Amino acid sequence: MRILQLHVDYIEYTPIKEEIVDAEPIVDKEKKRLENIVVILLSVEKGDENLIIEDFLNETKKYLDTIKCNSLLLYPYAHLSANLEKPKKAMQILDRIEKELKINLKDSTYRIYRAPFGWTKQLEFRVKGHPMAENSKTFDNVSKSEPSIGNEKLVSLDGRQDDHDHAGVSQALSAEKTLKSSWFILEPNGLLTRYEDYNFRKTENNLKNLFKYEILKNRTVEEQPPHVKLMRKLGIADYEPASDSGNMRYYPKGRLLKSLLEQFVSRKVSEYGGLEVETPIMYDSHHPSMESYFNRFPARQYNIKSDQKELFLRFAACFGQFLMTKDFQISYKNLPLKLYELTRYSFRREKSGELVGLRRLRAFSMPDCHAFCRDLEQAKSEFEKRFDLSISVLEEIGLDMDQDIEMAIRFTKEFYENNKQFVNSLVSKIGKPVMMEMWSDRFFYFTLKWEFNFLDNQGKASSLSTDQIDIENAERYDISFIDEDGTKKYPIILHNSPSGAIERIIFALLEKSARLIKEGKTPFLPLWLMNTQVRIIPIKNELIPFCEKIRNELKDNLIRCDLDDRDDSLSKKIREAETEWIHYIIIVGEKEVESDRISVRDRIKKENYTIDNNAFIQLIRSQIKGKPYLPINLQENLSKRPRIAS
């Protein structure tokens, strides 16, 4: 059975005519209107006579309780499946579902309705705008309830439907749910304490929430996080209704923000020694190296078909970099060899209930740097350098390692026992307790993995920077080097993203600002990431030429500025600049023209002062020193800009 759960403001439907011979008889053919209700569009499929109704009931009640709605409409909808049950049998199953719902939801506060089966109906509804308003699932008598990810019909590049689901859910992903772990707190001094025995301090709420998130593995988002409102308000990004869920649209401000972050991370990796490459976004599902890697990497992939070839969209840069390195002739003198790519995009078919805003996406930009190392000792040495690189990247972006980030480190028991000093040295650099997960056996291709996690305002953890020690894939992809003694050997591979997904960095910065708002403080984005760093506002139109002179001087010094030349009041212009989180506002009147000094309104410090233009330029330059520059990505005169609805 396939269902689509919709939380709607209203639904109206009118039975028009019998669509099939076995349509159920009805007397009332009048239009029905129901408001603030959950509509479940459902297709009954062959084999559903053995359906475990309890799973459907539990899922339905859970959904109703989560979104706090007590009205439900069952709406037979054949268009969700091409494997439909025969009408008479489908009707029996629907009747059984309706009866069971009414018995199990016998609380008088629940109201259950059903649209007639087998009728052509005129239909109209409006879906609510929260993240849980649309939710698709598949039920069967084997897997019970699985989100319809990786097993729904896919459209191939040549336009045909594709029923194939090659490793839509990998063995690694399935194993991740059942993997037995021991959880500990590891402190900077090397002290190890079992999670259940640790007394969390008041300052360690984020660490405590990280444990809850990881142990319970509740990834579903039940309410819209505040960054979604902020990304819309600031004109950064929004959902794209015409695309697959988890694929976003980025407005000019968002595109500039992403570009600056991409350039910054890429430059940091280049300074570290990463060699930038570019690889394809799709690969042969039946390539021998790919098939085995699927079941070692915990991710769901998009599957497509082209020219009778079964392909998948990459969910990481590993495939391309590994296949490339396989063709290199490598000596031990070339190691560590560091390859880097910023993928735009990587694709993962995450569960629909987990997709919200910029936190978890199905298409994302991922800086991915692999280091091919001679042996474990060289790998550990390189690992520490990349650890320092990742800390530097996050701090320079604008995140505080002490206040904003919680570290998790995961490894096999064997690796920890043989490398305690190495593990403790990583934790000591963080300077606070970290979450530690220990596996008795190794299932994944790596023996150690660490992550820097950001905890949002709902206590959900999101991994940013990460690195892994991979001991399998060199042999799997036949990546080898010639050692000093002339023998062929396989390198150890490190998988590092020094920032994590670029979109997730934006999410973290916005959630951090939302936290400031909650605390009654001024929200902001780092100055170097602002599309407009300085706004110039003339008191009257006659002063616009002087304002343009100031703007040109700022532009010549690589400072992004714009001019509010609209016919609005001064107070409205200032208020809008504040709403856009612009750090510096220059107010230009007759006094500024005569004195050749500028009056500045500092939004962050909440100060007003007069300053020489050259001194002001130096003030801005000192704050953005060492960061990448791009020109403003909007018209410089506000009168010429289109308005983006927020």
Stockholm file with secondary structure:
# STOCKHOLM 1.0

chainA/1-646         MRILQLHVDYIEYTPIKEEIVDAEPIVDKEKKRLENIVVILLSVEKGDENLIIEDFLNETKKYLDTIKCNSLLLYPYAHLSANLEKPKKAMQILDRIEKELKINLKDSTYRIYRAPFGWTKQLEFRVKGHPMAENSKTFDNVSKSEPSIGNEKLVSLDGRQDDHDHAGVSQALSAEKTLKSSWFILEPNGLLTRYEDYNFRKTENNLKNLFKYEILKNRTVEEQPPHVKLMRKLGIADYEPASDSGNMRYYPKGRLLKSLLEQFVSRKVSEYGGLEVETPIMYDSHHPSMESYFNRFPARQYNIKSDQKELFLRFAACFGQFLMTKDFQISYKNLPLKLYELTRYSFRREKSGELVGLRRLRAFSMPDCHAFCRDLEQAKSEFEKRFDLSISVLEEIGLDMDQDIEMAIRFTKEFYENNKQFVNSLVSKIGKPVMMEMWSDRFFYFTLKWEFNFLDNQGKASSLSTDQIDIENAERYDISFIDEDGTKKYPIILHNSPSGAIERIIFALLEKSARLIKEGKTPFLPLWLMNTQVRIIPIKNELIPFCEKIRNELKDNLIRCDLDDRDDSLSKKIREAETEWIHYIIIVGEKEVESDRISVRDRIKKENYTIDNNAFIQLIRSQIKGKPYLPINLQENLSKRPRIAS
#=GR chainA/1-646 SS CEEEEEEEEEEEEEEEEECSTTCCCCSCCSCEEEEEEEEEEEECBTTGGGCCHHHHHHHHHHHHHHTTCCEEEEEECGGGCSSBCCHHHHHHHHHHHHHHHHHHTCSTTCEEEECCTTEEEEEEEEECSSTTSEEEEEEETTTEEEESSSSSCEECTTSCEECCCTTSBCHHHHHHHHCCEEEEEECTTCCEEEGGGCCCCGGGHHHHHHHHHHHHCCCCCCSCCHHHHHHHHTTSEEECTTSCTTCEEECHHHHHHHHHHHHHHHHHHHHHTCEECCCCSEEETTCHHHHHHHTTSCCBCCEEEETTEEEEECSSSHHHHHHHHHTSCCBGGGCSEEEEEEEEEEECCCCGGGCBTTTBCSEEEEEEEEEEESSHHHHHHHHHHHHHHHHHHHHHHTCCTTTTEEEEEEEEHHHHHHCHHHHHHHHHHHTSCEEEEEESSCCSSEEEEEEEEEECTTSCEEEEEEEEEESSHHHHTTCCEECTTSCEECCEEEEEESSCCHHHHHHHHHHHHHHHHHTTCCCCCCGGGCSCSEEEEESSGGGHHHHHHHHHHHHHTTCCEEECCSSSCHHHHHHHHHHTTCSEEEEECHHHHHHTEEEEEETTTTEEEEEEHHHHHHHHHHHHTTSCCCCCSSCSBGGGCCCCCC
#=GC SS_cons         CEEEEEEEEEEEEEEEEECSTTCCCCSCCSCEEEEEEEEEEEECBTTGGGCCHHHHHHHHHHHHHHTTCCEEEEEECGGGCSSBCCHHHHHHHHHHHHHHHHHHTCSTTCEEEECCTTEEEEEEEEECSSTTSEEEEEEETTTEEEESSSSSCEECTTSCEECCCTTSBCHHHHHHHHCCEEEEEECTTCCEEEGGGCCCCGGGHHHHHHHHHHHHCCCCCCSCCHHHHHHHHTTSEEECTTSCTTCEEECHHHHHHHHHHHHHHHHHHHHHTCEECCCCSEEETTCHHHHHHHTTSCCBCCEEEETTEEEEECSSSHHHHHHHHHTSCCBGGGCSEEEEEEEEEEECCCCGGGCBTTTBCSEEEEEEEEEEESSHHHHHHHHHHHHHHHHHHHHHHTCCTTTTEEEEEEEEHHHHHHCHHHHHHHHHHHTSCEEEEEESSCCSSEEEEEEEEEECTTSCEEEEEEEEEESSHHHHTTCCEECTTSCEECCEEEEEESSCCHHHHHHHHHHHHHHHHHTTCCCCCCGGGCSCSEEEEESSGGGHHHHHHHHHHHHHTTCCEEECCSSSCHHHHHHHHHHTTCSEEEEECHHHHHHTEEEEEETTTTEEEEEEHHHHHHHHHHHHTTSCCCCCSSCSBGGGCCCCCC
//
